[in-house]
């Protein structure tokens, strides 16, 4: 009996269980990262950037423009003077966590304005990486899911 149990443990595809779990919970991870960005912070709690100056050209996202949007209630969170990378919501909605071929989680954005956004953010990689607190929250979310999948693979 113990031999069969040991064989089932050896036969389990741990990578597949992990990858499937991350795919199933990618929305929840994306929410954690979007909320972090909306608070105007990167993975280390540092500001993403600072709005400066006035709006001298069409499409500019200077401090005065942001103040007007906040006054109109069009920004979900006031982080002035720091960026929260919210303009129309397209950037935040385009954030997608994926599992790459080596099993790591990459967080990407498919927003067409990504290049312009990256020019204003000191370190986009840090902005798209969950903070330790958010990572711990995500681990707490996926841990029972992985445990249940392991139990299911073992038939217990």
Order of alpha helices (4+ residues) and beta strands (2+ residues): alpha-alpha-alpha-alpha-alpha-beta-beta-alpha-alpha-alpha
